[in-house]
Amino acid sequence: MADPARVKPNAGFSEVSAPAERPKQGEGSGEGPGSASTSSEPPAAQTAKKEEGKTRSAEDAAAAAGEEEEEGSSSLHPPAAKKLKVEHDKKKEKKQKVDEDEIQKMQVLVSSFSEEQLNRYEMYRRSAFPKAAIKRLIQSITGSSVSQNVVIAMSGISKVFAGEIVEEALDVCEKWGDTPPLQPKHMREAVRRLKSREQVPNTKHKHILFH
């Protein structure tokens, strides 16, 4: 059995030797000097961050403005293919308008014709050179075959040329005091006058010595 006199001093020594624990710095409320230094940054770093943020916002605004300017320029200056299409459509509309005006003028002119003039106009519209003869003539001159479109164009040109000769022959007949119908002398004089005005192509080959 242990001696009570020895036990008491040990207990008292243990009580005295166990000192009260002090609170460590930085624990509890966290208001120590170390915590304040970690939470707050220097003013220079904060200013640098603010300037960096302003610079980034300015760059973003400039990029957005550049994109808007590109979109605006693309809308103001459309591609070349679209521009050509718009011009083609405008030309087509203008041509249709001119054709409509010509048709209206022709209708007004035909409605004012007398019966004799209307008959002559109908005969003029119906008259045409035979396309087979025109094709043979072209092939004999060129020595090669031609398409049907060339024959149609040449027959139309021949009809216009014949009409010019007849008009000039009528003027010659009137100036000479003759009355229609036209005679061969009127036609020859009409051709001579057209040649003198260089309205008839010259079929004779000219040798040019000096250029």
C-alpha positions in Angstrom: 0.0 0.0 0.0 1.4 3.4 -0.9 2.4 5.9 1.7 0.0 8.9 1.8 2.8 11.2 2.6 4.5 10.4 -0.6 1.4 10.6 -2.8 0.3 14.1 -1.8 3.4 15.9 -2.8 3.3 14.2 -6.3 -0.2 15.3 -6.9 0.5 18.8 -5.9 3.5 18.8 -8.1 1.5 17.7 -11.0 -1.0 20.4 -10.4 1.6 23.1 -10.2 3.7 21.8 -13.1 0.8 21.9 -15.5 0.6 25.6 -16.4 -2.4 27.2 -18.1 -2.2 27.2 -21.9 -1.9 30.6 -23.4 -3.8 31.4 -26.6 -1.6 31.3 -29.7 -1.2 34.4 -31.8 -3.3 34.3 -34.8 -6.0 32.0 -33.4 -9.5 33.0 -32.3 -10.6 36.3 -33.8 -7.7 36.4 -36.4 -6.9 40.0 -35.7 -3.2 39.5 -35.4 -0.6 41.4 -37.4 0.1 38.3 -39.6 -3.4 38.0 -40.8 -3.7 41.6 -41.7 -0.5 41.4 -43.8 -1.8 38.4 -45.8 -5.3 39.8 -46.5 -4.3 43.3 -47.7 -2.0 44.0 -50.7 0.3 46.9 -51.3 -1.3 50.0 -53.0 1.1 49.7 -56.0 -0.1 46.2 -56.8 -3.7 47.2 -56.6 -3.1 50.2 -59.0 -1.3 47.9 -61.5 -4.3 45.5 -61.5 -6.7 48.4 -62.1 -4.6 49.7 -65.0 -4.4 46.2 -66.5 -8.2 45.8 -66.3 -8.6 49.2 -68.0 -6.2 48.2 -70.8 -8.0 44.9 -71.4 -11.4 46.7 -71.6 -10.0 49.2 -74.0 -8.6 46.4 -76.2 -11.9 44.6 -76.2 -13.8 47.8 -77.1 -11.4 48.4 -80.0 -11.8 44.9 -81.3 -15.6 45.2 -81.2 -15.4 48.5 -83.0 -13.1 46.9 -85.7 -15.6 44.1 -86.2 -18.5 46.5 -86.6 -16.5 48.6 -89.0 -15.7 45.5 -91.1 -19.4 44.6 -91.2 -20.3 48.1 -92.2 -17.7 48.2 -94.9 -18.8 44.9 -96.3 -22.4 46.1 -96.4 -21.4 49.3 -98.1 -19.1 47.5 -100.6 -20.8 44.3 -101.7 -18.8 41.5 -103.5 -18.0 41.9 -107.2 -20.4 39.1 -108.2 -23.3 40.7 -106.4 -22.5 44.1 -107.9 -22.4 42.6 -111.4 -25.7 40.9 -110.8 -27.3 44.2 -109.7 -26.0 46.0 -112.7 -27.3 43.3 -115.0 -30.7 43.5 -113.5 -30.7 47.3 -113.9 -29.7 47.0 -117.5 -32.4 44.4 -118.1 -35.1 46.6 -116.5 -34.0 49.6 -118.5 -34.0 47.6 -121.8 -37.5 46.3 -121.1 -38.7 49.9 -120.4 -37.2 51.1 -123.7 -38.8 48.2 -125.6 -42.2 49.1 -124.1 -41.8 52.7 -125.1 -40.9 51.7 -128.6 -43.9 49.5 -128.9 -46.2 52.2 -127.6 -44.8 54.7 -130.1 -45.2 52.2 -133.0 -48.8 51.5 -132.0 -49.5 55.3 -132.1 -47.8 55.6 -135.5 -49.7 52.6 -137.0 -53.0 53.8 -135.7 -52.5 57.1 -137.6 -51.8 55.4 -140.9 -54.2 55.7 -143.8 -55.5 52.6 -145.5 -53.0 52.8 -148.3 -50.1 53.4 -145.9 -51.3 50.5 -143.7 -51.3 48.1 -146.7 -47.8 49.2 -147.7 -46.6 48.7 -144.1 -48.1 45.2 -144.0 -46.4 44.3 -147.3 -43.1 45.7 -145.9 -43.4 43.5 -142.8 -44.2 40.4 -144.8 -41.5 40.9 -147.4 -38.2 39.1 -146.9 -35.3 37.7 -148.9 -35.3 33.9 -149.3 -32.9 32.5 -146.8 -31.8 29.7 -149.1 -30.6 32.2 -151.7 -28.9 34.3 -149.0 -27.1 31.1 -147.7 -25.9 30.1 -151.1 -24.6 33.6 -151.7 -22.7 33.8 -148.4 -21.2 30.3 -149.0 -20.1 31.2 -152.5 -18.3 34.3 -151.2 -16.8 33.0 -148.0 -16.2 29.4 -149.2 -17.4 27.9 -145.9 -20.7 26.9 -144.3 -22.5 29.4 -142.1 -25.1 28.9 -139.3 -28.8 29.8 -139.6 -28.4 32.8 -137.3 -25.9 34.3 -139.7 -28.3 33.8 -142.6 -31.2 35.4 -140.7 -29.0 38.4 -139.8 -27.8 38.9 -143.3 -31.3 38.7 -144.8 -32.4 41.4 -142.4 -29.5 43.6 -143.3 -30.2 43.1 -147.0 -33.9 44.1 -146.5 -32.8 47.3 -144.8 -30.3 48.1 -147.5 -33.0 47.5 -150.2 -35.3 49.8 -148.3 -32.7 52.6 -148.3 -32.3 52.3 -152.0 -36.0 52.5 -152.6 -36.3 55.6 -150.4 -33.5 57.3 -152.3 -35.0 56.3 -155.6 -38.4 57.8 -154.6 -36.6 61.1 -153.8 -34.9 61.0 -157.2 -38.2 60.3 -158.9 -39.8 63.2 -157.2 -36.9 65.6 -157.9 -36.9 64.7 -161.6 -40.6 65.3 -161.8 -41.5 61.7 -162.6 -44.4 59.8 -161.1 -44.2 56.3 -159.6 -43.8 53.4 -160.3 -40.0 53.5 -160.0 -37.9 52.8 -163.1 -34.4 51.4 -163.4 -32.9 54.8 -164.0 -34.2 55.9 -160.6 -32.7 52.9 -158.9 -29.3 53.4 -160.6 -29.2 57.1 -159.6 -30.2 56.2 -156.0 -27.2 53.7 -155.9 -24.9 56.3 -157.3 -25.9 58.9 -154.7 -25.5 56.4 -151.9 -22.0 55.5 -153.1 -21.1 59.2 -153.3 -22.1 59.6 -149.6 -20.2 56.4 -148.8 -23.3 54.6 -147.6 -22.7 51.7 -149.9 -19.8 49.4 -149.3 -17.2 49.4 -152.1 -16.7 46.0 -153.5 -13.6 46.9 -155.5 -10.2 46.1 -153.9 -7.9 49.0 -153.6 -4.1 48.6 -153.6 -2.7 50.9 -151.0 0.9 51.6 -151.8 1.8 53.8 -148.9 0.4 53.8 -145.3 
